[in-house]
Amino acid sequence: MPLWLVYHPEWTFTTTESKQALAADITSIYTAGGLPAFYVVVNFIPLSPGSCYVGGQAPSKPFIRLTVDHLAVHFVDDKARALRMITKIDQVLKPHIADKGYDWEFSIDETPREFWKINGFIPPPHKSQAEKMWADLNKAVEYQDQDASV
C-alpha cells in the first residue's frame, strides 16, 4: 500500500473536492501499474499557523510536505524505475501544489512487504492473479497460497 501523508497549512486543501481531486490523481499513479485502488491511502494533515518551520523560519508562502510509504512495490534497487516514479509524482502534484505557487517537497520510504497485512490478510504477490482479483473486487479477500506470498 502506498500511504501518503500530506502536511499542509490549514488554509490549503480546504474543500473535500480539492482533497478528493489530489487523492484520485495519486491513486491513478498506482492503479495504472495494476495495484488495487484500495491499497492507496491519502491522509491530509492540516497545520495551524506557527506549526511549520523551514530552516528555522515560518514559511512566507504555503509549504506542503508529503511523505510516502511504499509497501506493495519497491523501487530502491532500480534507479530507472525510481526516476519514473518520482517523475509521475511530480506530474500529479503539479496542478495541485506547484501550479498554485506553493513550496513543497516529498520523500518516499520503502517498508518491507513482510510487515504488511490488510484486514488480516497477507497481500498477494505483485502482478499475481490474486492481486488482480483484489484489484477487480477493490477489496481484500481470502485467496489461495497466502502462506507462500511471504
Beta strands, then each sheet from edge to edge (+ up, - down):
strand 1: 2-9
strand 2: 41-47
strand 3: 63-70
strand 4: 103-110
sheet 1: 2+ 1+ 3- 4-
end
